[in-house]
Amino acid sequence: MPLVDIEVIEGVFDDKQKADMIRKVTDAMVEVEGEGMRGVTWVRVKEVRSRQWGIGGKTPSAEEIRAMAG
């Protein structure tokens, strides 16, 4: 049974976007492994608090990340 973890910054994605991630990642696993995997594919979206992670030595906020995405 596949288990896929997706880590995102808290406050960047809304519930619909996270649900879309789960659906699309599940679909990708099914494309690779076959339809029989759909019912046993686990996808978890884990949120990391704003400023509790870094990129390029900086700790951007959720607002800064949303601004980067345009």
DRENDO-1510 file (C-alpha; in Angstrom, 1 decimal, always signed):
<recs>
REC; n; res; u; v; w
REC; 1; MET; +0.0; +0.0; +0.0 .
REC; 2; PRO; +1.6; +3.3; -1.1 .
REC; 3; LEU; +1.8; +6.1; +1.5 .
REC; 4; VAL; +2.6; +9.6; +0.1 .
REC; 5; ASP; +3.3; +12.5; +2.4 .
REC; 6; ILE; +3.0; +16.1; +1.1 .
REC; 7; GLU; +4.3; +18.9; +3.3 .
REC; 8; VAL; +3.1; +22.4; +2.7 .
REC; 9; ILE; +3.3; +25.7; +4.5 .
REC; 10; GLU; +0.3; +26.3; +6.8 .
REC; 11; GLY; -2.0; +28.9; +5.5 .
REC; 12; VAL; -0.8; +28.8; +1.8 .
REC; 13; PHE; -3.3; +26.2; +0.5 .
REC; 14; ASP; -7.1; +26.1; +1.2 .
REC; 15; ASP; -9.0; +22.9; +1.9 .
REC; 16; LYS; -10.1; +22.5; -1.8 .
REC; 17; GLN; -6.5; +22.8; -3.0 .
REC; 18; LYS; -5.4; +20.2; -0.5 .
REC; 19; ALA; -8.2; +17.9; -1.6 .
REC; 20; ASP; -7.1; +18.4; -5.2 .
REC; 21; MET; -3.6; +17.5; -4.3 .
REC; 22; ILE; -4.8; +14.3; -2.6 .
REC; 23; ARG; -7.0; +13.3; -5.6 .
REC; 24; LYS; -4.3; +14.1; -8.2 .
REC; 25; VAL; -1.5; +12.3; -6.4 .
REC; 26; THR; -3.8; +9.3; -5.9 .
REC; 27; ASP; -4.6; +9.4; -9.7 .
REC; 28; ALA; -0.8; +9.5; -10.4 .
REC; 29; MET; -0.2; +6.4; -8.3 .
REC; 30; VAL; -3.0; +4.6; -10.0 .
REC; 31; GLU; -1.6; +5.5; -13.4 .
REC; 32; VAL; +1.7; +3.8; -12.4 .
REC; 33; GLU; +0.5; +0.9; -10.4 .
REC; 34; GLY; -3.0; +0.2; -11.8 .
REC; 35; GLU; -6.6; +0.8; -10.7 .
REC; 36; GLY; -6.3; -1.8; -7.9 .
REC; 37; MET; -4.1; +0.6; -6.0 .
REC; 38; ARG; -6.8; +3.4; -5.7 .
REC; 39; GLY; -8.4; +1.9; -2.6 .
REC; 40; VAL; -5.2; +1.4; -0.7 .
REC; 41; THR; -3.3; +4.5; -1.7 .
REC; 42; TRP; -2.8; +6.8; +1.3 .
REC; 43; VAL; -2.0; +10.5; +0.8 .
REC; 44; ARG; -1.4; +12.8; +3.7 .
REC; 45; VAL; -1.1; +16.6; +3.6 .
REC; 46; LYS; +1.0; +17.8; +6.5 .
REC; 47; GLU; +1.2; +21.5; +7.3 .
REC; 48; VAL; +4.4; +23.1; +8.6 .
REC; 49; ARG; +3.9; +26.3; +10.6 .
REC; 50; SER; +4.8; +29.6; +8.9 .
REC; 51; ARG; +8.4; +30.5; +9.4 .
REC; 52; GLN; +9.2; +27.0; +10.8 .
REC; 53; TRP; +11.0; +26.0; +7.6 .
REC; 54; GLY; +13.6; +27.6; +5.4 .
REC; 55; ILE; +14.6; +28.1; +1.7 .
REC; 56; GLY; +17.8; +29.6; +0.7 .
REC; 57; GLY; +18.7; +30.4; +4.3 .
REC; 58; LYS; +15.5; +32.4; +4.8 .
REC; 59; THR; +12.3; +31.7; +6.7 .
REC; 60; PRO; +9.5; +33.2; +4.6 .
REC; 61; SER; +5.9; +33.5; +5.9 .
REC; 62; ALA; +2.8; +32.0; +4.3 .
REC; 63; GLU; +2.0; +35.5; +2.9 .
REC; 64; GLU; +5.5; +35.7; +1.3 .
REC; 65; ILE; +5.0; +32.3; -0.2 .
REC; 66; ARG; +1.6; +33.2; -1.7 .
REC; 67; ALA; +3.2; +36.4; -3.1 .
REC; 68; MET; +5.9; +34.3; -4.8 .
REC; 69; ALA; +3.3; +32.2; -6.4 .
REC; 70; GLY; +1.8; +35.3; -7.9 .
</recs>
